[in-house]
Amino acid sequence: MSMEMLVKTAECLRKRGFGAVCCATAAEAADYVMKEAASAATIGQGGSVTLKQLGLPEKLAAVGKTPERKTAVDLFLLSANALTADGRIVNIDGNGNRVGASINGPKKVVYVVGRNKIVDGGIDDAIARIKKCACPPNCRRLGKQTPCAATGVCADCDSPDRICKVTVVFDRKPTGIACDVVLIDEELGY
């Protein structure tokens, strides 16, 4: 994946109504998010290794903006589990709180996405990427008792601890919510 591919993906996102910006580094992306956060009175955050890798929880706390577990906020931050090169955002969640908050509630949503999460194919390729690259390490990180946490391979299980229960595909930006996608030319998150 190259910066050229990020630029093309950003163009596709814009055609689908999203705002899109390309950043060469995680530091540049964190600066962008902090500028967005400056005018937000309230900030929400979905669980995200990418946001942690950018140091955003600490940076926000340092300026007195502690992200809350609320959806009716000025700014909601999260990542995407996968993004198709033609501009579709795909997220899978355990109970739907993170994906629900990206659809309804906040005034603005900002996705922070590393280049490793972009797939050349369609929705099926995005879901396959998530189940291969995101779900197993997230299950391990969260201490879930699932086959993929033990083996590192999705077994499409029926475990009550399964974190892949709700799949959301954004074909276009949701009506009534400002939504930006920050594409980073680094591998971040799962």
C-alpha positions as CSV (number, residue, x, y, z in Angstrom):
1,M,0.0,0.0,0.0
2,S,1.4,3.4,-1.0
3,M,0.5,7.0,-0.4
4,E,-0.8,7.0,-3.9
5,M,-3.3,4.2,-3.0
6,L,-4.3,6.2,0.1
7,V,-5.0,9.2,-2.0
8,K,-7.2,7.2,-4.4
9,T,-9.1,5.7,-1.5
10,A,-9.6,9.2,-0.1
11,E,-11.0,10.3,-3.4
12,C,-13.5,7.3,-3.3
13,L,-14.5,8.2,0.3
14,R,-15.2,11.8,-0.8
15,K,-17.4,10.5,-3.7
16,R,-19.4,8.6,-1.0
17,G,-19.9,11.8,1.1
18,F,-17.2,11.3,3.7
19,G,-14.5,13.8,4.5
20,A,-11.1,12.2,3.9
21,V,-7.5,13.2,4.7
22,C,-4.2,11.4,4.1
23,C,-1.5,11.6,6.7
24,A,2.1,10.3,6.1
25,T,2.6,9.5,9.8
26,A,0.7,8.6,13.0
27,A,2.0,11.8,14.5
28,E,0.4,13.9,11.7
29,A,-2.9,12.0,12.1
30,A,-2.8,12.6,15.9
31,D,-2.3,16.3,15.3
32,Y,-5.3,16.3,12.9
33,V,-7.5,14.6,15.5
34,M,-6.4,17.0,18.2
35,K,-7.3,20.0,16.0
36,E,-10.8,18.5,15.5
37,A,-11.1,17.8,19.3
38,A,-10.1,21.4,20.2
39,S,-13.6,22.7,19.5
40,A,-15.5,19.7,20.9
41,A,-17.1,20.2,24.3
42,T,-17.7,16.4,24.6
43,I,-15.8,13.5,23.1
44,G,-16.7,9.8,22.8
45,Q,-14.4,7.0,21.9
46,G,-14.9,3.5,20.7
47,G,-12.4,0.8,21.7
48,S,-9.5,1.1,19.3
49,V,-5.9,-0.1,19.3
50,T,-5.2,2.4,16.6
51,L,-6.3,5.4,18.8
52,K,-4.1,4.0,21.6
53,Q,-1.1,3.7,19.3
54,L,-1.5,7.3,18.3
55,G,-1.5,8.2,22.0
56,L,-4.8,10.0,21.6
57,P,-6.4,9.1,25.0
58,E,-3.4,10.6,26.8
59,K,-3.1,13.6,24.5
60,L,-6.8,14.4,25.0
61,A,-6.6,14.0,28.7
62,A,-3.6,16.3,28.8
63,V,-5.8,19.1,27.4
64,G,-8.7,18.3,29.7
65,K,-10.8,16.3,27.2
66,T,-11.3,12.9,28.6
67,P,-13.2,10.7,26.1
68,E,-16.5,9.4,27.5
69,R,-18.5,6.2,26.8
70,K,-21.4,8.3,25.5
71,T,-22.9,8.6,22.0
72,A,-24.5,12.0,22.2
73,V,-21.2,13.9,21.9
74,D,-19.8,16.6,19.8
75,L,-17.0,14.3,18.5
76,F,-16.8,10.5,18.4
77,L,-13.4,8.8,17.6
78,L,-12.9,5.3,16.4
79,S,-11.1,3.2,13.8
80,A,-12.4,0.9,11.1
81,N,-11.8,-2.8,11.1
82,A,-11.5,-2.6,7.3
83,L,-11.9,-0.1,4.5
84,T,-12.4,-1.1,0.9
85,A,-10.3,0.8,-1.7
86,D,-13.6,2.0,-3.3
87,G,-14.5,3.8,-0.1
88,R,-16.7,1.5,2.0
89,I,-16.2,1.3,5.8
90,V,-16.7,-2.0,7.5
91,N,-16.8,-2.6,11.2
92,I,-17.6,-5.7,13.3
93,D,-18.6,-5.4,17.0
94,G,-19.6,-7.6,19.9
95,N,-22.6,-5.7,21.2
96,G,-22.9,-2.9,18.7
97,N,-22.1,0.0,21.0
98,R,-19.1,1.3,19.0
99,V,-20.7,0.9,15.6
100,G,-24.0,2.2,16.9
101,A,-22.3,5.4,18.1
102,S,-20.7,5.9,14.7
103,I,-24.2,5.9,13.1
104,N,-26.4,7.9,15.5
105,G,-25.7,10.3,18.3
106,P,-22.5,12.3,17.7
107,K,-22.4,15.6,15.7
108,K,-19.1,14.5,14.1
109,V,-17.3,11.1,13.7
110,V,-13.7,10.7,12.9
111,Y,-12.3,7.4,11.8
112,V,-8.5,6.9,12.1
113,V,-7.3,4.1,9.8
114,G,-3.9,2.6,9.1
115,R,-3.0,1.5,5.6
116,N,-3.1,-2.1,6.7
117,K,-6.8,-2.0,7.0
118,I,-7.5,-1.1,3.4
119,V,-8.5,-4.0,1.1
120,D,-8.5,-4.0,-2.7
121,G,-11.6,-6.2,-3.0
122,G,-15.2,-5.7,-1.8
123,I,-17.2,-6.2,1.3
124,D,-16.5,-10.0,1.5
125,D,-12.7,-9.3,1.4
126,A,-13.1,-6.7,4.1
127,I,-15.0,-9.1,6.4
128,A,-12.4,-11.8,5.7
129,R,-9.7,-9.4,6.6
130,I,-11.5,-8.5,9.9
131,K,-12.0,-12.1,10.9
132,K,-8.4,-13.0,10.0
133,C,-6.5,-10.0,11.2
134,A,-8.7,-8.2,13.8
135,C,-10.9,-10.6,15.6
136,P,-8.4,-13.1,16.9
137,P,-5.9,-10.5,18.4
138,N,-8.8,-8.5,19.8
139,C,-10.2,-11.6,21.5
140,R,-6.8,-12.3,23.1
141,R,-6.4,-8.6,24.1
142,L,-9.9,-8.6,25.7
143,G,-9.4,-12.0,27.4
144,K,-12.3,-13.6,25.6
145,Q,-12.8,-17.4,25.7
146,T,-13.1,-18.1,22.0
147,P,-11.4,-20.5,19.7
148,C,-9.8,-17.7,17.7
149,A,-8.2,-16.3,20.9
150,A,-6.6,-19.7,21.5
151,T,-5.6,-20.6,17.9
152,G,-5.4,-17.2,16.2
153,V,-7.8,-18.4,13.5
154,C,-11.5,-17.6,13.2
155,A,-13.6,-20.7,13.6
156,D,-17.0,-18.8,13.0
157,C,-17.8,-20.0,16.6
158,D,-20.9,-19.9,18.7
159,S,-19.0,-18.8,21.8
160,P,-20.9,-16.4,24.1
161,D,-17.6,-14.5,24.2
162,R,-17.6,-14.0,20.5
163,I,-16.9,-10.4,19.5
164,C,-18.0,-10.6,15.9
165,K,-21.8,-10.4,16.3
166,V,-22.7,-7.1,14.6
167,T,-21.4,-6.2,11.2
168,V,-22.0,-2.6,9.8
169,V,-21.1,-1.5,6.3
170,F,-21.1,2.2,5.4
171,D,-21.8,2.5,1.7
172,R,-22.1,6.3,2.2
173,K,-21.8,8.8,4.9
174,P,-24.9,8.7,7.2
175,T,-27.3,11.6,6.9
176,G,-27.0,14.3,9.5
177,I,-23.5,13.4,10.8
178,A,-20.3,15.0,9.7
179,C,-17.8,12.2,9.1
180,D,-14.1,12.3,8.3
181,V,-11.7,9.4,7.6
182,V,-8.1,9.9,8.4
183,L,-5.9,7.6,6.3
184,I,-2.4,7.0,7.7
185,D,0.5,5.7,5.6
186,E,1.5,3.4,8.5
187,E,0.4,0.0,9.8
188,L,-1.7,0.6,12.9
189,G,-4.2,-1.4,14.8
190,Y,-5.5,-4.8,13.9
